[in-house]
Amino acid sequence: MAQIKPKSPAAKVPTKPEGLWNEARLIPITSIGGQADQEQRATSALLAVLRGVPEFGRALLVQAGAPAGRIRTYIEVQFPDDTGKIPRPDGAVIVEWGKKRWVALLEVKTGGVPLVADQVNAYLDIAHARSYDAVLTISNQITASPDESPVKAKRWKAVALRHLSWWSILTEARVQHARHSIADPDQAWILDELIRYLETGRAGTGGFDDMGDRWVAVRDAAHQKTLRLADAGVAEIASRWAQLVDFIALEFTKELKRRVVPAWPKDLDAAGRLDRNARSLVDTGQLHASLPTGIHECVVRRTA
């Protein structure tokens, strides 16, 4: 006897047809091309929001040393020189107050592409020659503070070199969103759109990924007590550990809505912290750091 199969229940049709539609976005992620296109989109989106949402722009640019004032932003700025070359920083920010102004050039990287010292130095030279105030670099390389650069660049007395990671930028945006710091609802929506864009993997604006390709070899050598300070990978792992700790601090900042910074020894600069981490790894097989959160102290350790 043939069996009659029950009919499948009809799919529910939304009461409103727009329930099936894709919402229009201010910063689309479709059709992102190669690395250059990814960098240009991220740069343009960020700079537009810095100008369009002044509260966010001021909160971010003060970390680069900018004063309060009216913000203007530009991308793909050009500086033709006598040799026929056309240096092209990724962007520029101008902050004006009264008859004064503060100018910074931008160098931006996305994805796993690191900053290049020669490129940063070229923009520092341009800034110095034109009496600009700063060069601001942005990449996925995380540093303990904006005063520390991921690259060894030249220093001009009158030109500040500042660095922001994409994760620190996203953290600042998330904190402002959580605090409802943006009074204008349209500006708050614009900031939300930037957050949504930066959070997508296709934007190339991420946080800390891993300890790198050399981690396993360095970990095994430390476990076997054969690791030496000059061994390949030791400095890289020490550097990545510092980035991981700074990344965790940013995550605490986002969740607690207050700035959390690692409690590194105050007498150590970035190079000193790197050396301390490397020696700890070699001597004890451990990496450790402390993060005072204002609620309790978080101690982070990684044992090889």
N, C-alpha and C positions, 0 to 999 in steps of 0.2 A: 504494500500500500504506500503510495507516494506521500511524503511528508510536506506539509505546506510551511515554508519558512516565514516567521513573522517579519513584517516590514520594519526596516530601520526607522527610528524616530526622525522626523524631519528636523534639519538644523534650524536652530532658533534664528529668526531674522531680527536684527536690532530694531528697536522702536524708532530710533533715528538713524537714517542711512549713513550719517557721518561717523558712526561707530566703526565702520569698515574702511574709512578713509585714512590716508597718511597726513599727519599734521604738517603744515608748512613750517619750515625752519629758517631762522635768520642766517645760519652758517651751515650750508649743506655739506655732507661728507661724501656725496656721490661723485664719481668721476675724478677722484684724486689721482693724479698721475704719478710721476717718479719723485725722487727725493727733492728736487728743486721745487716742484709744484707743492709738495707737502710743506716745505719750509715757508714758501711764500704765503700760502693760505693761513698757516698758523700765525705768522708774523702779522699779516694784514688783519686777521680777526682780533688778535690781542691789542694791537695799536688802535684799532677802531673803537674797541670797548674802553680802553684807557681814556680816550677822548669823550666818548658818549656817556660814560658812567664816572663822573668826576670823583666821587667818594672812593671808588675802587682804584681809580688812577692815582689819586694822592697817596692812598695806603700802600700801593705797590712802589711808586716812584720815590717815596721818601726813603725806601731801603737802598735806593741807588744814589741818595744824596740830594735829590731834587727838593726845592722849596715848594711851598704852596703857591698856586697860581693857575692861570688858564692854560690848559694843556692842548697842544697841537701835535699831530703825529703824521709821519710820512713813511712810505715804503720805497725800496729800490732807489735810494738817493745816489746821485752821481757826482763825481769830483774829477773832471778831466784834468790831466796834468801835461807838462811840457813834453813828455815822452810819447804822447799819443795814447797812453793807457787810460782807462776809465775805471778807477776804483769804485766799487758799488756796494757800500754797506747795505745790509738788509733793511735798515730803517733809521729813522731819526725821531727824537722827541724834543719838543721845545716847550718850556714852561715860562710863561710871561707874567710878571707882576709889576705894575707901574711902568716905568721906562726900562726896566731890567729884564733879562731873560737868561735862562739856563738851558744849555743844549747838550744832548747826548746822542752819539751814534750807536747803532745796534748791530751786533753780529749774532745770528740765530742759527742753531742746528736742531734737527729733530731726529727721531729714531735713535739708532746706535751710533750716529756720526758724532765724533768728538770735535771740540774746538781745535783750531790750528793756530799755533803761536804766531807764525809769520803773518797770517791774515789779521789777527788781533793787533799785532804790532803796526801793520800798515794803517789801520784805522786810528790807532793811538797817535801816529805821526800826523795824520790828517787833522785830528782834533787839536793837536798841539799847534799846528801851523795856522789854524783858523781860530785859535783861542776859544775852542769849545770846552765844556766843563767835564765831560765824562764819556767813556765808552762802556756800554752795558752789554754783556754777553748773556745769552740764554741758550741752554741746552738741557739734556737729560742728566748731565753730570751734577751731582748734588754736593754742595759745600756747606760747611758749618755756618757761614755767614756771608752776606753779600760782599764783604771786604776781601774774601779769599777767592782766588781765581784757579780754575782747573788747569790753566796753562802757565808756564813761566814766560811772562811777557815783560817788556821793558817798562820802566816807570818814569813818567813825566811828572814833575812836581805840581804842575797846574792842571793836570788831567787825571781824574779819578778813574780807576778800572774797577767796575762792579760786576758781579755775576748773580743771576737768579736761575734756579733750575725750574723746569716746567712744573715739577711737582710742588715747589714752593709757591709758584704762581697759582696753581689750582687750589692749593691749601688756603691761600689768602682769599680766593674767590668763594670757596666753600664756607669759610668762617664768616665772611660778610653776609653770605646768604643765610646761614643759620642764625646769625644775630639780628637779622632783618635790618641791617645797617643802611640799606638803600631806601630812602624815603619815597622816591618817585616810583610808582608801580611799573611804568614803562621801562625805566632804567633797570629795575629789579629783574624784569623779564629778559632784558638784553644780557645781563650778567648770567642769568640762568642758562641762556643759550650758549654763552661762552663755556660755562661749566660742562654742559652736555657735549659740546664739540671736543673739548680737551680730554674728556673721559673716554672718548671713542678710541679704539686701538688704531684706527686708520689715520688719526691726526698725527701720530708719531710723538705724542707728548706724554710720556709715561713716568714711572717712578723707578725704584730699584728692582732690577731683574734677578740677578744671582751673584755669586761670588766669583764668577769668571771661569774660563777654561782651565786655569792652573790650580784651582782649588783642591781637586782630588790629589794631585801630585804633592802639593805643599802640605796638605792635611796628613797624608800618609807618611811623609818624611818627618813631620813634627811628632807624629805618634811613635815612630821608630827611633826618635831622638837623633836623627841624622841631619836635621835641617840646619843650614848655616845662613847667616845674615845676607851673604852675597849670592845665595842661590836664586836661580831664575824663578820669578813669581812671588817672592816674599814681599817685595815692595808693592806689587800690584794687589796682593791679598790684603795687605795692611791698609792700602788706599780704599779698597772696596769695603772693608770693614767700617771705616770712617763714614763712607757714603751710606752704608746700611743703618748705622746709628743715627745719622742725620735724617734719614728717611723715616725711621721709627719716631723720632722727635716730631717730625711734621705730621705724622699720623695722630700722635697724641694731641698736637695743636688743633687739628681738625675736630677730634672727638670732644676735647675739653673746652674748646673755644677760647683758649688762652695760649700764649706763646710758650712752648716748651723747648729748651735747648739743652744739649748734653753738657754735663759737668766735667769738661776736660780740665786738666791742670791749667791754671791761669797764666803760668809762666811759659807755656808752650804755644808756639804758632803752629800753622798747618804742617810745616816740615817737621817740627818737633813732635807733634802728635803721630805723624807717620812713622818716625823713628821709634817712638815709644811702643806703638802697636807692633811693629816688626820685631823689636827685641823681646816683647812679651810672647809673641808667637814662637820665636826661636828658643827662648829660655824656659818657658813654662808649657808651651803647647796650647796656650789659651789666649783669647781676645776678650776684653771686657770693657764696659762703659757704664756710666751712671746717668740716669735721666730723672732729675727732680721735677715732679709734675705739679707740685703745690698741694697735692692730696697725699701722696706717698712717693717714695723714691723707688724708681724701677731700675734694677740692675740687670744689664744684658750681658750674657756670656756666650761664647762659642768655643767649644773645646775641639781641638784637632784630633 
